[in-house]
Amino acid sequence: MAEPQTETPEQSGEPKAHNKSTRFRMMLARRILLVSSLFIVTTLIFAFQTHLTPTLDTASQEEGQQTAPNANTFSKPEDALSISYGLSVESLTSIEQMLFDLQLDPGTIDGVIDQETTSAISVYQRITGLSITGLPSLELLENLKRTVEKLKNPTKDNQS
């Protein structure tokens, strides 16, 4: 019984070097595509973090106007985390602390708004009748302060 013969590259008319060359070019093309994709993603992330995220500077906070951040806006990395909400880290920490005082479990009280914090904010907004966004805001901060003050001094409500 004769065994079936497989064609070698020489028999098929393609030299061996051509197969290796083609494989090398395909591997190189895949690597270039991967590096290009990573570069594009990194560029988009950098552009979002540095140019598209709004912040409030101290002069415009009083007027309520938003300004774009510049390279000298942040003295600490954690300050950059708070810019998308237009609030300082201290304000975000206050929001988390007041939510904790109201037993709404915002997670770690560190001024970083994470999933636990947004869940606690949503619950508070639902309870108090605010529009439910799950995001910290100046309105939320002021509302929390009023609520906590009312709970600390309930007799003031009865006197007014």
C-alpha positions in Angstrom: 0.0 0.0 0.0 1.4 3.3 -1.0 1.5 6.2 1.5 0.0 9.5 0.4 2.7 12.0 -0.4 2.5 15.5 1.0 3.9 18.3 -1.1 7.0 20.0 0.3 7.4 23.8 -0.4 10.0 23.0 -3.1 7.5 20.7 -4.9 4.6 23.2 -4.7 6.8 25.8 -6.4 7.2 28.0 -3.2 10.7 28.3 -1.9 11.2 27.7 1.9 12.4 31.2 2.5 9.2 32.6 1.1 7.1 30.7 3.8 9.4 31.9 6.6 9.3 35.5 5.2 5.5 35.5 5.0 5.2 34.2 8.5 7.6 36.8 9.8 5.8 39.6 8.0 2.5 38.4 9.4 3.9 38.3 12.9 5.4 41.7 12.5 2.1 43.1 11.2 0.2 41.7 14.2 2.7 43.2 16.6 2.5 46.6 14.9 -1.3 46.5 15.1 -1.1 45.6 18.8 1.3 48.4 19.6 -0.7 50.9 17.5 -3.9 49.9 19.3 -2.2 50.3 22.7 -0.9 53.7 21.7 -4.4 54.9 20.6 -6.0 53.7 23.8 -3.3 55.3 25.9 -3.6 58.6 24.0 -7.4 58.6 24.4 -7.1 58.0 28.2 -4.5 60.7 28.6 -6.6 63.2 26.5 -9.7 62.4 28.6 -7.9 62.8 31.9 -6.1 66.0 31.0 -8.3 67.9 28.6 -11.8 66.8 28.9 -12.4 66.7 32.6 -13.9 70.0 34.1 -12.8 71.6 37.3 -13.6 74.7 39.3 -10.9 77.1 40.3 -11.3 79.2 43.4 -12.0 82.4 41.6 -14.8 80.9 39.6 -16.3 78.8 42.4 -18.0 81.8 43.8 -19.5 82.6 40.4 -20.3 78.9 39.6 -18.3 78.9 36.3 -16.4 75.8 35.2 -12.9 76.2 33.8 -10.7 73.7 32.1 -7.7 72.4 34.1 -4.2 73.2 33.2 -0.9 71.5 34.0 -0.5 73.4 37.3 -4.0 72.9 38.6 -3.2 70.0 40.9 -0.7 69.9 43.7 -1.5 66.3 44.8 -2.6 63.3 42.7 -5.7 62.8 44.8 -6.8 66.3 43.8 -7.0 65.2 40.2 -9.5 62.5 41.2 -12.0 65.0 42.4 -12.1 67.3 39.4 -14.8 65.5 37.5 -17.2 66.5 40.2 -16.1 70.1 40.6 -15.6 69.5 44.4 -12.4 69.4 46.5 -11.3 66.2 48.1 -12.3 67.7 51.4 -15.8 68.2 50.2 -16.0 64.7 48.8 -14.7 63.4 52.2 -17.4 65.4 54.0 -20.1 63.9 51.7 -18.8 60.4 52.5 -18.6 61.1 56.3 -22.2 62.5 56.4 -23.4 59.5 54.4 -21.7 57.3 57.0 -23.2 59.3 59.8 -26.6 58.6 58.3 -25.7 54.8 58.2 -25.7 54.7 54.4 -22.3 53.0 54.1 -20.3 54.9 51.5 -17.3 52.5 51.9 -13.9 53.9 52.8 -14.0 57.6 53.7 -11.1 58.8 51.6 -12.5 61.4 49.2 -12.5 58.9 46.4 -15.9 58.3 44.8 -16.2 54.6 44.2 -19.1 52.2 43.6 -20.0 52.0 47.3 -20.1 55.8 47.5 -22.3 56.2 44.4 -24.7 53.6 45.8 -25.0 55.4 49.1 -25.5 58.7 47.3 -28.3 57.1 45.2 -30.0 55.8 48.2 -29.9 59.2 50.0 -31.1 60.9 46.8 -34.0 58.5 46.6 -35.0 58.9 50.3 -34.8 62.7 50.1 -36.6 63.2 46.8 -33.5 64.6 45.0 -32.9 63.6 41.4 -31.1 60.3 41.5 -27.7 60.6 39.8 -25.5 58.8 42.3 -22.9 61.6 41.8 -21.6 64.0 44.4 -22.5 67.7 43.8 -22.6 71.0 45.7 -26.4 70.6 46.0 -25.9 67.1 47.5 -23.3 68.5 50.0 -25.6 71.3 51.1 -28.6 69.0 51.4 -26.6 66.5 53.5 -25.4 69.3 55.8 -29.0 70.4 56.4 -30.2 66.9 57.0 -27.4 66.1 59.5 -27.9 69.4 61.3 -31.7 68.7 61.6 -30.9 65.2 63.0 -28.4 66.7 65.5 -30.8 69.5 66.6 -34.3 68.3 66.2 -35.8 70.9 68.5 -34.9 73.7 66.1 -37.5 72.4 63.7 -40.2 72.5 66.4 -39.4 76.1 67.3 -39.7 77.5 63.8 
